[in-house]
Amino acid sequence: MNILLLGSGGREHAFAHFINKSSLCTQLFIAPGNAGTATCGENIVLDLNDFDAVWDFCSTHNIKLVVPGNEDPLVAGITDFIEGKAKETNREIAVAGPSKFGAQLEGSKDFSKAFMMDAGIPTAAYKTFTAENVHEGSDFIDTLEPPFVLKADGLAAGKGVIITEDKDEAKAVLKEMILEQKFGKSSAKVVIEEFLKGIEISVFVVSDGSDYKILGSAKDYKRIGEGDTGLNTGGMGAISPVPFADATFMQKVEDRIVKPTLDALRNSGNPYKGFLFLGLMNNEGEPQVIEYNVRMGDPETEAIFPRLKTDMVSMLMGIAHGNLANIDFELDSRCAATVFVVSEGYPGSIQKGKKMIIGIETIENTQYIFHAGVKLEGMDLLTNGGRVSAVTVLEDTLELAITRAQKLASEVKFEGAIFRRDIGLDLLKYGN
């Protein structure tokens, strides 16, 4: 079948790689893609916010499956649009992603927090504020213990969360977000919530509206500097599975979070189809939800997908057509370590167009290179963003996976290349 993948990052390269490996894929198109996805299919130019243009491409290229990689088109309602058009024109075009209603779990912090409270899902206490009651927000901050967590209600490209120890700063930031539109329309509403203590972990689920499978766990490293110092980034690396996420903890996640979430959506008349990213806090063995995302994470995808033994297209079609129960699902028991090589200056000002030299070829089933901010000019690979390339290594032990991932990262060479050399080291104390 012909498949259209939407997105351009390392996550989309990972999707493209494993979609292309499937015997069920006839031709893969990626919009807009990058130099990595171009090795797996055909990159095309499409405005992902122009749903009519996306539909026209699907119609003229006999697309049977659309895979939205990132959250923006999902929150804007691309699933509803394409499924509606397909029904209207009697075409067989499916989408492996949630409805606009389900996508609110990521698209609106206020919606997701209210949803969790109604469904009895463990999460932080919170209140939502707007320009009409912004002064009450200052009073609410007075009732909380530091650190203080302020979240823009809408999508803000991963930048809409502010955490501060200073009460006066929290109150000032609240006014900046709402009254001065620090994050534009996304911060017209601001959620203030209590700070959850513990260690963060992500758990990924796929659902077809009736059945679900748990894809596994991963730990992302957001800070630019070693020892989790410096500015937040889109992610400097990831480990999967997470050693402390034992069977007992994962059963709690399934019973207290996964099942209630999917049951509540289904009971509301909005069954959830797609990937569900649970951003969790492990507080002494007890899981609490920090946030939902309605797609795979990045760089967690680059760590989890190499462990997935199930045919990617079979899984995606199972999501879209409601037959996940019939899919044989298996994860590699080996440990995956992913390290992102980024441009000097990231997440601030960077220089693009640096010539890249990859010192080692990708070897299937043991090590991978997934490109993100990379473009092709002639025969040359050039940097084209802050996060440039992610390397992933699978090994029998976490320690060996980390060691080999560091070596592989050093083989991605360009002027100003940097990467964290401590990804996963904090997890070794939990065992291999």
C-alpha positions in Angstrom: 0.0 0.0 0.0 1.0 3.7 -0.4 1.6 5.5 2.9 1.9 9.2 3.7 4.0 10.2 6.8 3.8 13.7 8.1 6.8 15.3 9.8 10.5 16.1 9.5 12.4 15.1 12.6 14.4 12.2 14.0 11.1 10.6 15.1 9.9 10.7 11.5 13.1 9.2 10.2 12.6 6.3 12.7 9.0 5.9 11.5 10.1 6.0 7.9 12.9 3.5 8.4 10.6 0.8 9.9 7.7 1.5 7.6 10.0 1.1 4.6 11.2 -2.2 6.0 7.7 -3.6 5.9 6.6 -5.8 3.0 3.2 -4.2 3.3 4.6 -0.8 2.2 4.5 -0.3 -1.6 5.6 3.4 -1.6 6.3 5.8 1.2 5.9 9.6 0.9 7.1 11.9 3.7 6.0 15.5 4.0 8.3 17.4 4.3 10.9 14.9 5.6 14.6 15.4 5.8 17.8 13.9 4.4 17.3 10.7 6.5 13.7 10.1 5.4 14.8 10.6 1.8 16.7 7.2 2.1 13.4 5.5 3.0 10.9 7.0 0.6 10.1 10.2 -1.3 10.1 13.5 0.4 7.4 15.9 -0.8 6.4 19.5 -0.2 3.0 19.9 1.5 1.6 22.5 3.9 0.5 20.2 6.7 -2.0 22.9 7.9 -3.7 22.9 4.5 -5.8 19.8 4.9 -7.4 20.1 1.5 -3.9 19.9 -0.1 -3.1 16.9 2.0 -6.3 15.2 1.0 -5.7 16.0 -2.7 -2.3 14.4 -2.5 -3.8 11.3 -0.8 -6.4 11.1 -3.5 -4.1 11.5 -6.5 -1.4 9.1 -5.1 -3.7 6.3 -3.9 -2.7 6.7 -0.3 -4.2 4.1 2.0 -2.7 5.2 5.3 -1.7 8.6 6.8 0.7 8.7 9.8 0.9 12.0 11.6 4.2 12.1 13.3 3.8 15.3 15.4 1.0 16.9 17.4 0.2 20.0 15.3 -2.0 18.4 12.6 -3.6 16.1 15.1 -4.7 18.9 17.4 -5.9 20.8 14.4 -8.2 17.9 13.5 -6.5 16.1 10.5 -7.9 12.7 11.5 -11.5 13.9 11.5 -11.0 15.7 8.2 -9.4 12.8 6.3 -11.8 10.2 7.7 -14.7 12.5 6.9 -13.5 13.0 3.3 -12.9 9.3 2.9 -16.4 8.5 4.0 -17.9 11.2 1.8 -16.0 10.0 -1.3 -16.2 6.3 -0.5 -12.4 6.0 -0.4 -10.3 3.7 1.8 -7.9 6.1 3.5 -7.2 5.6 7.2 -5.3 7.7 9.7 -3.1 6.2 12.5 -3.9 9.0 14.9 -6.5 10.3 17.4 -9.5 12.5 16.7 -9.5 16.2 17.4 -11.3 15.4 20.6 -8.7 13.0 21.8 -5.9 15.2 20.7 -7.0 17.8 23.3 -5.2 15.6 25.8 -2.1 17.4 24.5 -3.6 20.4 22.8 -5.1 21.8 26.0 -3.5 21.5 29.5 -6.7 22.6 31.1 -8.7 19.9 29.2 -6.2 17.2 30.1 -6.1 18.1 33.8 -9.9 18.3 34.1 -10.1 15.0 32.2 -7.7 13.3 34.7 -9.6 14.6 37.7 -12.9 13.4 36.3 -11.4 9.9 35.5 -9.7 9.6 38.9 -6.2 9.4 37.4 -3.3 10.3 39.7 -1.9 13.8 38.9 -0.9 17.0 40.5 -3.4 19.4 42.0 -4.0 22.4 39.8 -6.1 25.5 38.9 -6.5 27.3 35.6 -6.4 31.1 35.1 -7.1 33.6 32.4 -6.9 37.4 32.1 -10.2 37.6 34.0 -8.8 36.0 37.1 -5.1 36.4 36.8 -4.9 38.0 40.2 -6.4 34.9 41.8 -3.5 33.0 40.3 -1.1 35.0 42.5 -3.2 34.0 45.5 -3.1 30.3 44.4 0.7 30.5 44.1 0.8 31.6 47.8 -0.9 28.3 48.7 1.8 26.1 47.0 5.2 25.0 48.1 8.1 25.7 45.7 9.0 24.9 43.0 6.1 26.4 41.1 4.9 25.0 37.8 3.2 27.2 35.2 2.0 25.7 31.9 0.6 27.4 28.8 -2.7 25.8 28.0 -2.1 25.3 24.3 0.8 24.0 22.2 4.0 26.0 22.5 6.6 23.9 20.7 7.7 22.4 24.0 8.5 25.8 25.5 5.3 26.5 27.4 6.3 25.2 30.8 8.0 27.4 33.4 9.3 25.9 36.7 10.8 28.3 39.3 11.7 28.2 43.0 11.0 31.9 43.4 7.4 32.9 44.3 7.7 36.4 43.1 9.2 35.2 39.8 6.3 32.7 39.4 3.8 35.6 39.9 5.6 37.8 37.4 5.8 34.9 34.8 2.0 34.3 35.2 1.3 37.9 34.2 3.8 37.7 31.3 2.2 34.5 30.0 -1.4 35.8 30.2 -1.3 39.6 29.9 1.8 40.0 27.7 1.1 36.8 25.7 4.6 35.3 26.4 3.5 32.2 24.3 0.9 33.9 22.1 -2.6 32.5 22.2 -1.2 29.3 23.8 -0.9 31.1 27.1 -4.3 32.9 27.1 -5.0 30.2 29.7 -2.4 29.1 32.2 -2.4 26.0 34.4 -0.7 26.3 37.7 0.0 23.0 39.4 1.8 21.6 42.4 5.3 20.2 41.7 5.5 16.4 41.6 8.5 14.8 43.2 10.3 11.8 42.0 12.0 10.6 38.8 10.5 11.1 35.4 9.6 8.3 33.0 7.7 8.0 29.8 5.4 5.1 28.9 4.0 4.6 25.4 0.7 3.0 24.4 -0.9 2.2 21.1 -4.7 2.0 21.0 -7.3 1.1 18.3 -10.3 2.4 20.2 -11.1 -1.0 21.7 -7.8 -2.7 22.5 -4.4 -1.4 23.4 -0.7 -2.5 23.6 1.9 -1.0 25.8 5.0 -0.2 23.7 7.3 0.1 26.7 9.1 2.7 28.8 11.8 5.2 28.1 13.6 8.0 30.0 14.4 11.2 28.1 17.2 13.7 29.0 16.0 17.3 28.4 18.8 19.5 29.7 21.6 20.5 27.3 24.4 20.0 29.9 25.8 16.9 31.6 24.4 16.3 35.1 21.0 17.6 33.9 22.3 21.2 33.8 21.6 24.2 31.6 18.6 24.9 29.3 15.8 22.6 28.4 16.0 21.1 24.8 13.9 18.9 22.7 15.8 16.0 24.1 19.4 15.0 24.2 19.0 11.3 24.5 16.9 8.4 25.8 17.1 5.0 27.4 14.6 2.1 26.8 13.5 0.2 28.8 13.9 2.0 32.1 15.5 -0.2 34.7 13.3 0.9 37.6 10.1 0.3 35.7 9.7 -3.2 36.9 6.6 -5.4 36.4 5.0 -4.1 39.6 5.4 -0.4 38.6 4.2 -1.1 35.0 1.1 -2.9 36.3 0.3 0.2 38.4 0.7 2.3 35.3 -1.6 0.0 33.3 -4.3 -0.3 36.0 -4.3 3.3 37.3 -3.6 5.3 34.2 -3.7 3.4 30.9 -7.0 1.6 31.4 -8.9 4.5 33.1 -7.7 6.9 30.4 -8.8 4.8 27.5 -12.0 3.7 29.2 -13.0 7.3 30.0 -12.5 8.3 26.4 -14.4 5.4 25.0 -17.3 5.9 27.5 -17.5 9.6 26.4 -18.1 8.4 22.8 -14.6 9.3 21.7 -12.6 6.1 21.5 -8.9 6.8 21.2 -7.0 5.5 18.2 -3.3 6.2 17.9 -0.1 6.6 20.0 -0.5 7.8 23.6 2.6 9.2 25.4 2.3 9.2 29.2 4.7 11.6 30.8 4.9 10.2 34.3 6.6 10.8 37.7 7.7 7.8 39.7 7.3 8.9 43.3 8.7 6.1 45.3 7.1 3.5 43.1 3.8 5.3 42.7 3.1 6.7 39.1 1.5 10.1 38.6 0.7 11.8 35.3 2.7 14.9 34.5 1.2 15.2 31.0 -0.3 13.4 28.0 1.1 13.6 24.5 -0.9 12.2 21.6 2.0 11.0 19.5 5.4 9.3 20.0 8.1 11.3 21.7 11.4 12.4 20.3 14.0 11.1 21.0 12.1 8.3 22.8 10.9 7.0 19.4 14.5 6.5 18.3 15.1 4.3 21.4 11.8 2.3 21.4 11.3 1.5 17.7 14.6 -0.4 17.3 13.3 -2.7 20.0 10.0 -3.3 18.2 9.9 -6.7 16.6 6.3 -6.3 15.3 5.9 -5.2 11.7 5.5 -1.4 11.8 2.8 -1.2 9.1 0.8 -4.1 10.6 0.8 -2.2 13.9 -0.2 1.1 12.2 -3.0 -0.5 10.3 -4.1 -2.3 13.4 -4.5 1.2 15.1 -6.3 2.6 12.1 -8.7 -0.3 11.5 -9.4 -1.5 15.0 -7.7 -4.9 14.9 -4.7 -4.5 17.3 -5.9 -7.6 19.1 -4.9 -9.7 16.0 -1.4 -8.3 15.9 1.4 -10.4 17.3 3.3 -7.9 19.5 6.8 -8.3 20.7 9.6 -6.1 22.0 13.3 -6.9 22.0 14.5 -7.5 25.6 17.8 -5.8 24.9 18.6 -2.3 26.1 18.5 0.7 23.8 20.6 3.8 24.3 20.0 6.9 22.2 22.3 9.9 22.1 21.5 13.1 20.1 24.3 15.0 18.4 23.5 18.7 18.3 24.8 22.0 17.0 27.0 24.2 19.2 24.8 26.9 20.7 21.7 24.8 20.8 19.0 25.4 22.2 19.9 29.0 21.5 21.5 30.5 18.4 23.2 28.1 16.0 24.9 28.0 12.6 23.5 25.7 9.9 25.1 24.4 6.8 28.0 22.6 8.4 29.3 19.7 6.3 28.8 16.3 8.0 30.9 13.2 7.9 29.4 10.0 9.2 32.2 7.7 10.2 30.3 4.4 10.3 27.5 2.9 8.3 24.2 1.9 10.0 24.2 -1.8 11.0 20.7 -3.2 11.2 19.5 -4.6 14.5 22.4 -3.3 16.5 23.0 0.3 15.8 21.1 3.1 14.0 21.5 6.7 12.9 18.3 8.8 12.6 18.7 12.2 11.1 16.7 15.2 12.3 18.2 18.6 11.4 20.0 17.4 8.3 19.6 18.3 4.6 21.2 17.0 1.4 22.9 19.4 -1.0 24.3 17.5 -4.0 26.2 14.6 -2.5 26.9 16.5 0.8 25.0 16.1 4.1 24.7 19.4 5.9 23.4 20.4 9.3 20.0 22.1 9.2 18.9 22.5 12.8 19.8 22.4 16.5 19.2 18.7 17.0 21.1 17.1 14.1 21.2 13.3 14.4 20.3 10.6 16.9 22.3 7.4 17.3 20.9 4.3 18.9 22.6 1.1 20.0 20.9 -2.1 21.2 22.9 -4.3 23.6 22.3 -7.0 26.1 23.2 -4.7 29.0 22.5 -1.1 29.6 26.1 -0.3 30.4 27.4 -1.7 27.1 24.6 0.0 25.1 25.6 3.3 26.7 29.3 2.8 25.9 28.7 1.9 22.3 26.2 4.7 21.8 28.8 7.2 23.0 31.3 5.7 20.5 28.8 5.9 17.7 27.9 9.5 18.5 31.5 10.5 18.2 31.4 9.2 14.6 28.9 11.9 13.6 31.3 14.7 12.8 30.7 18.3 11.9 32.1 21.6 13.0 30.6 22.4 16.5 29.1 19.0 17.1 28.4 18.3 20.8 26.6 15.6 22.7 26.0 14.6 26.3 28.4 11.9 27.6 26.3 10.9 30.6 23.0 9.7 28.9 21.8 6.8 31.0 24.6 6.7 33.5 22.2 7.7 36.3 20.2 4.5 35.6 23.1 2.1 36.1 22.4 2.0 39.9 19.1 0.2 39.2 21.0 -2.6 37.4 21.3 -3.7 33.8 
